[in-house]
Amino acid sequence: MSTKAVLACSECHSRNYTTMKTDSAGSDRLTIKKYCKTCKAHTVHKETK
């Protein structure tokens, strides 16, 4: 089963993206490098609560 995960920029803390996360991935939070429209650069996005 999958759950929805919200990703926030590590620089400006804006919540830009949502993605699906499998429950078998464990309890660690996702970290993905994606483009932030606010920062206008590629930054690390981390999963929020």
PQR file of N, CA, C, O and H, with PARSE charges and radii, in Angstrom:
ATOM      1  N   MET A   1       0.839  -1.178   0.000 -0.4000 1.5000
ATOM      2  CA  MET A   1       0.000   0.000   0.000 -0.0000 2.0000
ATOM      3  C   MET A   1       0.883   1.241   0.000  0.5500 1.7000
ATOM      4  O   MET A   1       1.988   1.223   0.543 -0.5500 1.4000
ATOM      5  N   SER A   2       0.400   2.306  -0.603 -0.4000 1.5000
ATOM      6  CA  SER A   2       1.167   3.538  -0.701 -0.0000 2.0000
ATOM      7  C   SER A   2       0.503   4.653   0.095  0.5500 1.7000
ATOM      8  O   SER A   2      -0.713   4.668   0.281 -0.5500 1.4000
ATOM      9  H   SER A   2      -0.498   2.320  -1.043  0.4000 1.0000
ATOM     10  N   THR A   3       1.324   5.582   0.559 -0.4000 1.5000
ATOM     11  CA  THR A   3       0.819   6.756   1.253 -0.0000 2.0000
ATOM     12  C   THR A   3       1.354   8.000   0.563  0.5500 1.7000
ATOM     13  O   THR A   3       2.388   7.953  -0.103 -0.5500 1.4000
ATOM     14  H   THR A   3       2.312   5.570   0.408  0.4000 1.0000
ATOM     15  N   LYS A   4       0.645   9.112   0.722 -0.4000 1.5000
ATOM     16  CA  LYS A   4       1.056  10.363   0.106 -0.0000 2.0000
ATOM     17  C   LYS A   4       2.118  11.031   0.979  0.5500 1.7000
ATOM     18  O   LYS A   4       1.964  11.120   2.197 -0.5500 1.4000
ATOM     19  H   LYS A   4      -0.196   9.150   1.263  0.4000 1.0000
ATOM     20  N   ALA A   5       3.190  11.496   0.352 -0.4000 1.5000
ATOM     21  CA  ALA A   5       4.262  12.190   1.049 -0.0000 2.0000
ATOM     22  C   ALA A   5       4.394  13.587   0.452  0.5500 1.7000
ATOM     23  O   ALA A   5       4.430  13.744  -0.768 -0.5500 1.4000
ATOM     24  H   ALA A   5       3.315  11.423  -0.637  0.4000 1.0000
ATOM     25  N   VAL A   6       4.467  14.602   1.314 -0.4000 1.5000
ATOM     26  CA  VAL A   6       4.628  15.985   0.880 -0.0000 2.0000
ATOM     27  C   VAL A   6       6.103  16.345   1.010  0.5500 1.7000
ATOM     28  O   VAL A   6       6.725  16.087   2.040 -0.5500 1.4000
ATOM     29  H   VAL A   6       4.438  14.475   2.306  0.4000 1.0000
ATOM     30  N   LEU A   7       6.664  16.948  -0.055 -0.4000 1.5000
ATOM     31  CA  LEU A   7       8.081  17.312  -0.063 -0.0000 2.0000
ATOM     32  C   LEU A   7       8.233  18.821   0.085  0.5500 1.7000
ATOM     33  O   LEU A   7       7.524  19.590  -0.565 -0.5500 1.4000
ATOM     34  H   LEU A   7       6.159  17.158  -0.892  0.4000 1.0000
ATOM     35  N   ALA A   8       9.160  19.242   0.942 -0.4000 1.5000
ATOM     36  CA  ALA A   8       9.426  20.654   1.174 -0.0000 2.0000
ATOM     37  C   ALA A   8      10.882  20.954   0.861  0.5500 1.7000
ATOM     38  O   ALA A   8      11.767  20.131   1.094 -0.5500 1.4000
ATOM     39  H   ALA A   8       9.736  18.618   1.470  0.4000 1.0000
ATOM     40  N   CYS A   9      11.114  22.147   0.328 -0.4000 1.5000
ATOM     41  CA  CYS A   9      12.462  22.588  -0.014 -0.0000 2.0000
ATOM     42  C   CYS A   9      13.276  22.793   1.267  0.5500 1.7000
ATOM     43  O   CYS A   9      12.771  23.338   2.249 -0.5500 1.4000
ATOM     44  H   CYS A   9      10.395  22.816   0.139  0.4000 1.0000
ATOM     45  N   SER A  10      14.528  22.356   1.250 -0.4000 1.5000
ATOM     46  CA  SER A  10      15.371  22.514   2.436 -0.0000 2.0000
ATOM     47  C   SER A  10      15.899  23.941   2.576  0.5500 1.7000
ATOM     48  O   SER A  10      16.334  24.322   3.663 -0.5500 1.4000
ATOM     49  H   SER A  10      14.937  21.913   0.453  0.4000 1.0000
ATOM     50  N   GLU A  11      15.875  24.736   1.514 -0.4000 1.5000
ATOM     51  CA  GLU A  11      16.369  26.114   1.560 -0.0000 2.0000
ATOM     52  C   GLU A  11      15.293  27.099   2.014  0.5500 1.7000
ATOM     53  O   GLU A  11      15.490  27.830   2.984 -0.5500 1.4000
ATOM     54  H   GLU A  11      15.522  24.426   0.631  0.4000 1.0000
ATOM     55  N   CYS A  12      14.150  27.120   1.312 -0.4000 1.5000
ATOM     56  CA  CYS A  12      13.111  28.115   1.607 -0.0000 2.0000
ATOM     57  C   CYS A  12      11.911  27.523   2.341  0.5500 1.7000
ATOM     58  O   CYS A  12      11.011  28.265   2.733 -0.5500 1.4000
ATOM     59  H   CYS A  12      13.990  26.526   0.524  0.4000 1.0000
ATOM     60  N   HIS A  13      11.876  26.202   2.536 -0.4000 1.5000
ATOM     61  CA  HIS A  13      10.834  25.488   3.272 -0.0000 2.0000
ATOM     62  C   HIS A  13       9.447  25.586   2.645  0.5500 1.7000
ATOM     63  O   HIS A  13       8.446  25.410   3.339 -0.5500 1.4000
ATOM     64  H   HIS A  13      12.607  25.599   2.217  0.4000 1.0000
ATOM     65  N   SER A  14       9.374  25.862   1.354 -0.4000 1.5000
ATOM     66  CA  SER A  14       8.069  25.869   0.690 -0.0000 2.0000
ATOM     67  C   SER A  14       7.730  24.443   0.269  0.5500 1.7000
ATOM     68  O   SER A  14       8.596  23.688  -0.175 -0.5500 1.4000
ATOM     69  H   SER A  14      10.188  26.005   0.791  0.4000 1.0000
ATOM     70  N   ARG A  15       6.468  24.092   0.416 -0.4000 1.5000
ATOM     71  CA  ARG A  15       6.010  22.742   0.081 -0.0000 2.0000
ATOM     72  C   ARG A  15       5.601  22.715  -1.378  0.5500 1.7000
ATOM     73  O   ARG A  15       4.525  23.193  -1.738 -0.5500 1.4000
ATOM     74  H   ARG A  15       5.765  24.705   0.777  0.4000 1.0000
ATOM     75  N   ASN A  16       6.465  22.152  -2.223 -0.4000 1.5000
ATOM     76  CA  ASN A  16       6.287  22.220  -3.666 -0.0000 2.0000
ATOM     77  C   ASN A  16       5.703  20.963  -4.284  0.5500 1.7000
ATOM     78  O   ASN A  16       4.921  21.061  -5.230 -0.5500 1.4000
ATOM     79  H   ASN A  16       7.339  21.763  -1.931  0.4000 1.0000
ATOM     80  N   TYR A  17       6.052  19.796  -3.788 -0.4000 1.5000
ATOM     81  CA  TYR A  17       5.741  18.552  -4.472 -0.0000 2.0000
ATOM     82  C   TYR A  17       5.036  17.565  -3.552  0.5500 1.7000
ATOM     83  O   TYR A  17       5.191  17.606  -2.332 -0.5500 1.4000
ATOM     84  H   TYR A  17       6.687  19.717  -3.019  0.4000 1.0000
ATOM     85  N   THR A  18       4.252  16.673  -4.168 -0.4000 1.5000
ATOM     86  CA  THR A  18       3.708  15.510  -3.482 -0.0000 2.0000
ATOM     87  C   THR A  18       4.092  14.276  -4.288  0.5500 1.7000
ATOM     88  O   THR A  18       4.210  14.335  -5.512 -0.5500 1.4000
ATOM     89  H   THR A  18       4.125  16.640  -5.159  0.4000 1.0000
ATOM     90  N   THR A  19       4.282  13.169  -3.601 -0.4000 1.5000
ATOM     91  CA  THR A  19       4.643  11.925  -4.252 -0.0000 2.0000
ATOM     92  C   THR A  19       4.055  10.773  -3.455  0.5500 1.7000
ATOM     93  O   THR A  19       3.639  10.952  -2.311 -0.5500 1.4000
ATOM     94  H   THR A  19       4.186  13.121  -2.607  0.4000 1.0000
ATOM     95  N   MET A  20       4.021   9.608  -4.049 -0.4000 1.5000
ATOM     96  CA  MET A  20       3.533   8.419  -3.366 -0.0000 2.0000
ATOM     97  C   MET A  20       4.723   7.647  -2.800  0.5500 1.7000
ATOM     98  O   MET A  20       5.740   7.468  -3.470 -0.5500 1.4000
ATOM     99  H   MET A  20       4.359   9.463  -4.978  0.4000 1.0000
ATOM    100  N   LYS A  21       4.578   7.191  -1.553 -0.4000 1.5000
ATOM    101  CA  LYS A  21       5.640   6.466  -0.865 -0.0000 2.0000
ATOM    102  C   LYS A  21       5.089   5.115  -0.446  0.5500 1.7000
ATOM    103  O   LYS A  21       3.999   5.036   0.121 -0.5500 1.4000
ATOM    104  H   LYS A  21       3.752   7.336  -1.008  0.4000 1.0000
ATOM    105  N   THR A  22       5.833   4.049  -0.721 -0.4000 1.5000
ATOM    106  CA  THR A  22       5.394   2.720  -0.317 -0.0000 2.0000
ATOM    107  C   THR A  22       5.649   2.526   1.169  0.5500 1.7000
ATOM    108  O   THR A  22       6.610   3.066   1.716 -0.5500 1.4000
ATOM    109  H   THR A  22       6.718   4.113  -1.182  0.4000 1.0000
ATOM    110  N   ASP A  23       4.794   1.764   1.813 -0.4000 1.5000
ATOM    111  CA  ASP A  23       4.943   1.521   3.244 -0.0000 2.0000
ATOM    112  C   ASP A  23       6.147   0.652   3.552  0.5500 1.7000
ATOM    113  O   ASP A  23       6.673   0.700   4.664 -0.5500 1.4000
ATOM    114  H   ASP A  23       4.013   1.326   1.368  0.4000 1.0000
ATOM    115  N   SER A  24       6.591  -0.142   2.591 -0.4000 1.5000
ATOM    116  CA  SER A  24       7.747  -1.003   2.812 -0.0000 2.0000
ATOM    117  C   SER A  24       9.059  -0.222   2.811  0.5500 1.7000
ATOM    118  O   SER A  24      10.111  -0.791   3.103 -0.5500 1.4000
ATOM    119  H   SER A  24       6.164  -0.181   1.688  0.4000 1.0000
ATOM    120  N   ALA A  25       9.012   1.075   2.487 -0.4000 1.5000
ATOM    121  CA  ALA A  25      10.228   1.894   2.462 -0.0000 2.0000
ATOM    122  C   ALA A  25      10.759   2.170   3.865  0.5500 1.7000
ATOM    123  O   ALA A  25      11.887   2.639   4.011 -0.5500 1.4000
ATOM    124  H   ALA A  25       8.157   1.537   2.250  0.4000 1.0000
ATOM    125  N   GLY A  26       9.973   1.890   4.895 -0.4000 1.5000
ATOM    126  CA  GLY A  26      10.426   2.100   6.264 -0.0000 2.0000
ATOM    127  C   GLY A  26       9.992   3.452   6.788  0.5500 1.7000
ATOM    128  O   GLY A  26       9.156   4.131   6.193 -0.5500 1.4000
ATOM    129  H   GLY A  26       9.056   1.508   4.777  0.4000 1.0000
ATOM    130  N   SER A  27      10.570   3.824   7.900 -0.4000 1.5000
ATOM    131  CA  SER A  27      10.166   5.077   8.531 -0.0000 2.0000
ATOM    132  C   SER A  27      11.089   6.241   8.168  0.5500 1.7000
ATOM    133  O   SER A  27      10.851   7.365   8.608 -0.5500 1.4000
ATOM    134  H   SER A  27      11.249   3.272   8.383  0.4000 1.0000
ATOM    135  N   ASP A  28      12.151   5.994   7.364 -0.4000 1.5000
ATOM    136  CA  ASP A  28      13.025   7.114   6.995 -0.0000 2.0000
ATOM    137  C   ASP A  28      12.316   8.030   6.010  0.5500 1.7000
ATOM    138  O   ASP A  28      11.512   7.596   5.185 -0.5500 1.4000
ATOM    139  H   ASP A  28      12.344   5.080   7.006  0.4000 1.0000
ATOM    140  N   ARG A  29      12.636   9.289   6.123 -0.4000 1.5000
ATOM    141  CA  ARG A  29      11.997  10.294   5.275 -0.0000 2.0000
ATOM    142  C   ARG A  29      12.695  10.375   3.925  0.5500 1.7000
ATOM    143  O   ARG A  29      13.908  10.192   3.819 -0.5500 1.4000
ATOM    144  H   ARG A  29      13.289   9.641   6.793  0.4000 1.0000
ATOM    145  N   LEU A  30      11.911  10.650   2.908 -0.4000 1.5000
ATOM    146  CA  LEU A  30      12.448  10.770   1.555 -0.0000 2.0000
ATOM    147  C   LEU A  30      13.275  12.037   1.418  0.5500 1.7000
ATOM    148  O   LEU A  30      12.931  13.070   1.993 -0.5500 1.4000
ATOM    149  H   LEU A  30      10.925  10.799   2.994  0.4000 1.0000
ATOM    150  N   THR A  31      14.349  11.967   0.670 -0.4000 1.5000
ATOM    151  CA  THR A  31      15.120  13.149   0.280 -0.0000 2.0000
ATOM    152  C   THR A  31      15.393  13.029  -1.209  0.5500 1.7000
ATOM    153  O   THR A  31      16.051  12.091  -1.658 -0.5500 1.4000
ATOM    154  H   THR A  31      14.629  11.128   0.203  0.4000 1.0000
ATOM    155  N   ILE A  32      14.882  13.992  -1.970 -0.4000 1.5000
ATOM    156  CA  ILE A  32      15.007  13.984  -3.425 -0.0000 2.0000
ATOM    157  C   ILE A  32      15.471  15.360  -3.874  0.5500 1.7000
ATOM    158  O   ILE A  32      15.005  16.375  -3.357 -0.5500 1.4000
ATOM    159  H   ILE A  32      14.348  14.754  -1.605  0.4000 1.0000
ATOM    160  N   LYS A  33      16.384  15.398  -4.833 -0.4000 1.5000
ATOM    161  CA  LYS A  33      16.831  16.671  -5.385 -0.0000 2.0000
ATOM    162  C   LYS A  33      15.908  17.051  -6.532  0.5500 1.7000
ATOM    163  O   LYS A  33      15.856  16.360  -7.549 -0.5500 1.4000
ATOM    164  H   LYS A  33      16.763  14.573  -5.253  0.4000 1.0000
ATOM    165  N   LYS A  34      15.167  18.169  -6.364 -0.4000 1.5000
ATOM    166  CA  LYS A  34      14.195  18.611  -7.355 -0.0000 2.0000
ATOM    167  C   LYS A  34      14.313  20.116  -7.544  0.5500 1.7000
ATOM    168  O   LYS A  34      14.995  20.798  -6.780 -0.5500 1.4000
ATOM    169  H   LYS A  34      15.209  18.730  -5.537  0.4000 1.0000
ATOM    170  N   TYR A  35      13.637  20.628  -8.577 -0.4000 1.5000
ATOM    171  CA  TYR A  35      13.664  22.054  -8.876 -0.0000 2.0000
ATOM    172  C   TYR A  35      12.664  22.791  -7.990  0.5500 1.7000
ATOM    173  O   TYR A  35      11.513  22.372  -7.873 -0.5500 1.4000
ATOM    174  H   TYR A  35      13.083  20.074  -9.198  0.4000 1.0000
ATOM    175  N   CYS A  36      13.096  23.880  -7.369 -0.4000 1.5000
ATOM    176  CA  CYS A  36      12.237  24.717  -6.538 -0.0000 2.0000
ATOM    177  C   CYS A  36      11.920  25.994  -7.313  0.5500 1.7000
ATOM    178  O   CYS A  36      12.826  26.714  -7.732 -0.5500 1.4000
ATOM    179  H   CYS A  36      14.031  24.220  -7.464  0.4000 1.0000
ATOM    180  N   LYS A  37      10.629  26.270  -7.502 -0.4000 1.5000
ATOM    181  CA  LYS A  37      10.219  27.460  -8.242 -0.0000 2.0000
ATOM    182  C   LYS A  37      10.517  28.735  -7.473  0.5500 1.7000
ATOM    183  O   LYS A  37      10.784  29.772  -8.079 -0.5500 1.4000
ATOM    184  H   LYS A  37       9.893  25.684  -7.162  0.4000 1.0000
ATOM    185  N   THR A  38      10.474  28.674  -6.149 -0.4000 1.5000
ATOM    186  CA  THR A  38      10.732  29.852  -5.326 -0.0000 2.0000
ATOM    187  C   THR A  38      12.217  30.220  -5.333  0.5500 1.7000
ATOM    188  O   THR A  38      12.570  31.389  -5.489 -0.5500 1.4000
ATOM    189  H   THR A  38      10.257  27.831  -5.657  0.4000 1.0000
ATOM    190  N   CYS A  39      13.077  29.226  -5.164 -0.4000 1.5000
ATOM    191  CA  CYS A  39      14.526  29.462  -5.151 -0.0000 2.0000
ATOM    192  C   CYS A  39      15.102  29.584  -6.561  0.5500 1.7000
ATOM    193  O   CYS A  39      16.196  30.119  -6.741 -0.5500 1.4000
ATOM    194  H   CYS A  39      12.790  28.276  -5.037  0.4000 1.0000
ATOM    195  N   LYS A  40      14.368  29.087  -7.563 -0.4000 1.5000
ATOM    196  CA  LYS A  40      14.811  29.055  -8.950 -0.0000 2.0000
ATOM    197  C   LYS A  40      16.133  28.293  -9.098  0.5500 1.7000
ATOM    198  O   LYS A  40      17.042  28.722  -9.808 -0.5500 1.4000
ATOM    199  H   LYS A  40      13.480  28.652  -7.417  0.4000 1.0000
ATOM    200  N   ALA A  41      16.210  27.145  -8.402 -0.4000 1.5000
ATOM    201  CA  ALA A  41      17.404  26.310  -8.461 -0.0000 2.0000
ATOM    202  C   ALA A  41      17.034  24.890  -8.050  0.5500 1.7000
ATOM    203  O   ALA A  41      15.973  24.664  -7.467 -0.5500 1.4000
ATOM    204  H   ALA A  41      15.471  26.797  -7.825  0.4000 1.0000
ATOM    205  N   HIS A  42      17.903  23.939  -8.351 -0.4000 1.5000
ATOM    206  CA  HIS A  42      17.714  22.567  -7.904 -0.0000 2.0000
ATOM    207  C   HIS A  42      18.208  22.468  -6.465  0.5500 1.7000
ATOM    208  O   HIS A  42      19.370  22.757  -6.177 -0.5500 1.4000
ATOM    209  H   HIS A  42      18.765  24.122  -8.824  0.4000 1.0000
ATOM    210  N   THR A  43      17.318  22.058  -5.565 -0.4000 1.5000
ATOM    211  CA  THR A  43      17.665  21.916  -4.145 -0.0000 2.0000
ATOM    212  C   THR A  43      17.164  20.574  -3.642  0.5500 1.7000
ATOM    213  O   THR A  43      16.396  19.890  -4.317 -0.5500 1.4000
ATOM    214  H   THR A  43      16.375  21.823  -5.799  0.4000 1.0000
ATOM    215  N   VAL A  44      17.606  20.211  -2.459 -0.4000 1.5000
ATOM    216  CA  VAL A  44      17.150  18.982  -1.826 -0.0000 2.0000
ATOM    217  C   VAL A  44      15.794  19.213  -1.211  0.5500 1.7000
ATOM    218  O   VAL A  44      15.592  20.185  -0.483 -0.5500 1.4000
ATOM    219  H   VAL A  44      18.231  20.767  -1.910  0.4000 1.0000
ATOM    220  N   HIS A  45      14.857  18.321  -1.502 -0.4000 1.5000
ATOM    221  CA  HIS A  45      13.520  18.383  -0.923 -0.0000 2.0000
ATOM    222  C   HIS A  45      13.357  17.199   0.022  0.5500 1.7000
ATOM    223  O   HIS A  45      13.674  16.063  -0.334 -0.5500 1.4000
ATOM    224  H   HIS A  45      15.022  17.531  -2.093  0.4000 1.0000
ATOM    225  N   LYS A  46      12.858  17.471   1.235 -0.4000 1.5000
ATOM    226  CA  LYS A  46      12.686  16.434   2.237 -0.0000 2.0000
ATOM    227  C   LYS A  46      11.217  16.241   2.540  0.5500 1.7000
ATOM    228  O   LYS A  46      10.415  17.166   2.417 -0.5500 1.4000
ATOM    229  H   LYS A  46      12.601  18.394   1.523  0.4000 1.0000
ATOM    230  N   GLU A  47      10.877  15.032   2.935 -0.4000 1.5000
ATOM    231  CA  GLU A  47       9.498  14.702   3.284 -0.0000 2.0000
ATOM    232  C   GLU A  47       9.113  15.390   4.591  0.5500 1.7000
ATOM    233  O   GLU A  47       9.876  15.388   5.558 -0.5500 1.4000
ATOM    234  H   GLU A  47      11.528  14.280   3.034  0.4000 1.0000
ATOM    235  N   THR A  48       7.910  15.982   4.603 -0.4000 1.5000
ATOM    236  CA  THR A  48       7.405  16.625   5.814 -0.0000 2.0000
ATOM    237  C   THR A  48       6.335  15.752   6.438  0.5500 1.7000
ATOM    238  O   THR A  48       5.975  14.709   5.892 -0.5500 1.4000
ATOM    239  H   THR A  48       7.290  15.983   3.818  0.4000 1.0000
ATOM    240  N   LYS A  49       5.831  16.177   7.575 -0.4000 1.5000
ATOM    241  CA  LYS A  49       4.764  15.425   8.243 -0.0000 2.0000
ATOM    242  C   LYS A  49       3.459  15.565   7.533  0.5500 1.7000
ATOM    243  O   LYS A  49       2.457  14.995   7.965 -0.5500 1.4000
ATOM    244  H   LYS A  49       6.123  17.025   8.018  0.4000 1.0000
TER
END
